[in-house]
Amino acid sequence: MAFTPKNDKSYTLEEARKKLEYYCAYQDRCHQEVTRKLREMKMIPEAIDQIIVHLIEENFLNETRFAQSFARGKFRIKKWGKQRISNELKKRSISKFNIKIGLKEILEEEYQTVFFNLLDQKKIEYKHLPLLEQKKKIQSYFVYRGWEYELISEGLNSLE
């Protein structure tokens, strides 16, 4: 049996445009995601450019809005720190300017509150362990999620 690609349907420019309008309206997307989707649809580079221009002009595609909603969502839902959010946006080729705007969506007071609430949860979770092991696990947890070293250090010092 021969291998057949998952998406062997070919799209007209109009069909692809409509499909991508829906794709972008459902959830904010970055240019990279839209380009990848169009390539998966086997669109030629000229069509990709034309569709992306249309999506930008009609405000279906807006990288500033994407950076803002990405930052809000990853912080509020996944409890990521600013470093992780920034790195993930960089991976998606978002400009430094838009990353800054996205991170402004996270209020400093809320950021601190979430950090210390998570710290309290981790203290309870690891209280059965020796102090040094508690610190290692808590530090590892926060570093992986992209919280700033100064904040982590402050939190770990409060364990003693």
One Martini backbone bead per residue (centre of mass of N, CA, C, O) as a GRO file, in nm:
protein
  160
    1MET     BB    1   0.095   0.037   0.025
    2ALA     BB    2   0.069   0.359  -0.032
    3PHE     BB    3   0.160   0.672   0.040
    4THR     BB    4  -0.059   0.924   0.168
    5PRO     BB    5  -0.127   1.223   0.217
    6LYS     BB    6  -0.326   1.387   0.433
    7ASN     BB    7  -0.318   1.645   0.219
    8ASP     BB    8  -0.458   1.614  -0.116
    9LYS     BB    9  -0.593   1.874  -0.131
   10SER     BB   10  -0.689   2.134  -0.336
   11TYR     BB   11  -0.675   2.490  -0.342
   12THR     BB   12  -0.808   2.771  -0.376
   13LEU     BB   13  -0.766   3.088  -0.304
   14GLU     BB   14  -1.048   3.129  -0.179
   15GLU     BB   15  -1.054   2.881   0.006
   16ALA     BB   16  -0.799   2.948   0.166
   17ARG     BB   17  -0.887   3.221   0.270
   18LYS     BB   18  -1.136   3.123   0.428
   19LYS     BB   19  -0.991   2.917   0.607
   20LEU     BB   20  -0.795   3.135   0.736
   21GLU     BB   21  -1.005   3.314   0.859
   22TYR     BB   22  -1.112   3.104   1.053
   23TYR     BB   23  -0.843   3.030   1.189
   24CYS     BB   24  -0.800   3.332   1.299
   25ALA     BB   25  -1.080   3.372   1.444
   26TYR     BB   26  -1.063   3.146   1.658
   27GLN     BB   27  -0.747   3.234   1.685
   28ASP     BB   28  -0.471   3.369   1.754
   29ARG     BB   29  -0.207   3.436   1.518
   30CYS     BB   30   0.086   3.381   1.360
   31HIS     BB   31   0.266   3.392   1.080
   32GLN     BB   32   0.394   3.111   1.108
   33GLU     BB   33   0.130   2.946   1.130
   34VAL     BB   34   0.005   3.038   0.861
   35THR     BB   35   0.231   2.946   0.675
   36ARG     BB   36   0.223   2.648   0.755
   37LYS     BB   37  -0.070   2.598   0.674
   38LEU     BB   38  -0.032   2.673   0.372
   39ARG     BB   39   0.179   2.457   0.313
   40GLU     BB   40  -0.003   2.216   0.387
   41MET     BB   41  -0.200   2.317   0.143
   42LYS     BB   42  -0.008   2.365  -0.111
   43MET     BB   43   0.084   2.650  -0.143
   44ILE     BB   44   0.208   2.901  -0.308
   45PRO     BB   45   0.402   3.169  -0.238
   46GLU     BB   46   0.215   3.384  -0.371
   47ALA     BB   47  -0.042   3.298  -0.219
   48ILE     BB   48   0.060   3.334   0.063
   49ASP     BB   49   0.115   3.636   0.045
   50GLN     BB   50  -0.173   3.721  -0.035
   51ILE     BB   51  -0.319   3.608   0.217
   52ILE     BB   52  -0.160   3.758   0.434
   53VAL     BB   53  -0.231   4.041   0.344
   54HIS     BB   54  -0.534   4.006   0.377
   55LEU     BB   55  -0.532   3.934   0.684
   56ILE     BB   56  -0.410   4.203   0.771
   57GLU     BB   57  -0.611   4.405   0.641
   58GLU     BB   58  -0.862   4.243   0.800
   59ASN     BB   59  -0.754   4.165   1.099
   60PHE     BB   60  -0.676   3.849   1.140
   61LEU     BB   61  -0.370   3.951   1.145
   62ASN     BB   62  -0.189   4.015   1.464
   63GLU     BB   63   0.100   4.029   1.644
   64THR     BB   64   0.027   4.201   1.885
   65ARG     BB   65  -0.227   4.049   1.969
   66PHE     BB   66  -0.088   3.778   1.997
   67ALA     BB   67   0.115   3.856   2.222
   68GLN     BB   68  -0.100   3.934   2.428
   69SER     BB   69  -0.263   3.665   2.441
   70PHE     BB   70  -0.029   3.480   2.501
   71ALA     BB   71   0.068   3.606   2.766
   72ARG     BB   72  -0.194   3.587   2.921
   73GLY     BB   73  -0.246   3.281   2.891
   74LYS     BB   74   0.026   3.161   3.000
   75PHE     BB   75   0.001   3.296   3.273
   76ARG     BB   76  -0.297   3.221   3.369
   77ILE     BB   77  -0.289   2.908   3.295
   78LYS     BB   78   0.036   2.807   3.317
   79LYS     BB   79   0.228   2.992   3.492
   80TRP     BB   80   0.422   3.170   3.343
   81GLY     BB   81   0.694   3.337   3.289
   82LYS     BB   82   0.847   3.590   3.117
   83GLN     BB   83   1.079   3.426   2.991
   84ARG     BB   84   0.913   3.204   2.855
   85ILE     BB   85   0.733   3.382   2.688
   86SER     BB   86   0.955   3.524   2.533
   87ASN     BB   87   1.083   3.269   2.407
   88GLU     BB   88   0.825   3.170   2.259
   89LEU     BB   89   0.797   3.423   2.082
   90LYS     BB   90   1.071   3.401   1.943
   91LYS     BB   91   1.012   3.123   1.808
   92ARG     BB   92   0.771   3.293   1.641
   93SER     BB   93   0.898   3.565   1.532
   94ILE     BB   94   0.873   3.791   1.737
   95SER     BB   95   0.912   4.096   1.813
   96LYS     BB   96   1.039   4.288   2.059
   97PHE     BB   97   0.815   4.492   2.060
   98ASN     BB   98   0.577   4.280   2.091
   99ILE     BB   99   0.681   4.150   2.347
  100LYS     BB  100   0.659   4.396   2.527
  101ILE     BB  101   0.355   4.436   2.489
  102GLY     BB  102   0.272   4.156   2.593
  103LEU     BB  103   0.402   4.185   2.887
  104LYS     BB  104   0.211   4.429   2.974
  105GLU     BB  105  -0.037   4.237   3.043
  106ILE     BB  106   0.135   4.193   3.301
  107LEU     BB  107   0.088   4.254   3.614
  108GLU     BB  108   0.295   4.292   3.876
  109GLU     BB  109   0.105   4.218   4.109
  110GLU     BB  110   0.003   3.952   3.984
  111TYR     BB  111   0.279   3.819   3.948
  112GLN     BB  112   0.354   3.807   4.247
  113THR     BB  113   0.107   3.655   4.349
  114VAL     BB  114   0.145   3.399   4.181
  115PHE     BB  115   0.421   3.323   4.281
  116PHE     BB  116   0.351   3.300   4.593
  117ASN     BB  117   0.129   3.088   4.555
  118LEU     BB  118   0.309   2.873   4.428
  119LEU     BB  119   0.510   2.857   4.657
  120ASP     BB  120   0.310   2.759   4.870
  121GLN     BB  121   0.234   2.497   4.721
  122LYS     BB  122   0.527   2.379   4.713
  123LYS     BB  123   0.579   2.371   5.012
  124ILE     BB  124   0.358   2.164   5.071
  125GLU     BB  125   0.444   1.941   4.867
  126TYR     BB  126   0.768   1.943   5.001
  127LYS     BB  127   0.771   1.920   5.326
  128HIS     BB  128   0.886   1.612   5.351
  129LEU     BB  129   1.147   1.734   5.273
  130PRO     BB  130   1.437   1.840   5.269
  131LEU     BB  131   1.540   2.157   5.229
  132LEU     BB  132   1.732   2.118   4.985
  133GLU     BB  133   1.524   1.960   4.811
  134GLN     BB  134   1.307   2.169   4.805
  135LYS     BB  135   1.473   2.387   4.661
  136LYS     BB  136   1.533   2.230   4.405
  137LYS     BB  137   1.239   2.179   4.314
  138ILE     BB  138   1.144   2.471   4.313
  139GLN     BB  139   1.354   2.582   4.122
  140SER     BB  140   1.292   2.398   3.884
  141TYR     BB  141   1.000   2.482   3.844
  142PHE     BB  142   1.058   2.793   3.786
  143VAL     BB  143   1.265   2.772   3.560
  144TYR     BB  144   1.092   2.614   3.354
  145ARG     BB  145   0.864   2.861   3.367
  146GLY     BB  146   1.031   3.147   3.357
  147TRP     BB  147   1.143   3.266   3.611
  148GLU     BB  148   1.310   3.481   3.787
  149TYR     BB  149   1.587   3.455   3.977
  150GLU     BB  150   1.529   3.670   4.193
  151LEU     BB  151   1.254   3.556   4.276
  152ILE     BB  152   1.344   3.273   4.348
  153SER     BB  153   1.550   3.354   4.562
  154GLU     BB  154   1.350   3.494   4.746
  155GLY     BB  155   1.173   3.241   4.793
  156LEU     BB  156   1.399   3.053   4.908
  157ASN     BB  157   1.474   3.238   5.154
  158SER     BB  158   1.183   3.193   5.291
  159LEU     BB  159   1.231   2.888   5.392
  160GLU     BB  160   1.423   2.943   5.658
   0.00000   0.00000   0.00000
